[in-house]
Amino acid sequence: MRTGSHQFKNIDLMEDNLMPIKVRKKAVPSPSHRLAYSKREVAALLGVSERSLNNWVKEGRIVARKAGSRLLFPVKALEDFLSGTDSTGTPEVMS
């Protein structure tokens, strides 16, 4: 064995010598199985600004949960908001 020198094999990178690589895909739930949406996603879905969403959360018009520094909007809260009911199922009075 020689020290201080390295031997490298020549690698032929011709396309016919390439092996297919198997890539593992992350298991991502389908949209119908999501539990919550981000503030950016909800703003885009509702066509409002993220600032409006923040105000609505502060006013109690829509429910959001903190996850670290992020606000997450549970699917159930969005359904309640869009149907005009609060989280208890009571119809909200719109002014």
N, C-alpha and C positions, 0 to 999 in steps of 0.2 A: 504494500500500500504506500502510495506516494503522498507526502504531506505538502501542503502549500499549493497544490494545483487541483483544479476541478475539471472533471470531465462532464460534458453535457451531451446528451443524446440529441441528434437532429430530430425534430418533430415535424412531420409532414402535415401541414394544415390544409391539405386538399379537401374539398367538400365531401368527397366520397369516403374519407377516412374519419369524419366526425361522427361521434356517437350521440344519439338523442339523449337529452337530459330530462329526467323526470322531475317535475316541479310540483311540490305539495301546495295545494291551495288551502287558504284559511277557510274554516267553516264560518261563513257569514250568513246570518239569518236573512231570510227573504224579507222584503219590506212589510209583508203582511204579518210577520212574526216579531217585528221590532217592538221593544219595550218603551223606547223614548227617542226623541229627536233633539239635536243641538239647537241652540238659539238661532244660528245662521240658517239651518234647514227650515225651522218653523217660520222665520221671517220671510224666506223665499216662498214657502208654501202658501202663506197668508197674504203675501204681497204688501208687507209692512216693513218698517225699519226695525233693526235690533233695539234701538232706543225706545220705540213704541212698545215692544215686548217687555222691556225692563219696566216701563211705566205701568203696564197692565199687571205685571207680577206684583209690583209695589201696591197697586190699588186693589189687589185680590181678584181681578177679573179673570186671570188664568193662573193655573198652578204650575210651578216649576220646582225642581229639586236641585240643590247644590251638590256637585260631585267635584270636590277639590275647588278649583277656581272656575269651573264650568257650570253653566245652567243647563239642565236637561229638562225637557218637557215630556212627561209620560203621555203615551198614546191616549190613555183614558182621559187625561186632563184636556187634551186637544179635542177629543170627541165631545166632552161636556161643554167646552167653550163654544164649539161650532153648533151644538144643538141648543145652546142657550140655557143650559142647566149648570148648577154648581156641582162640586164633588159629592154632595149628599143626594143629588137627584132632584133638588128643588129648583123650579124654574127661576131664572134671574130676571129681575125687572130691568129692562133696557131704558135708558133715558136719552 
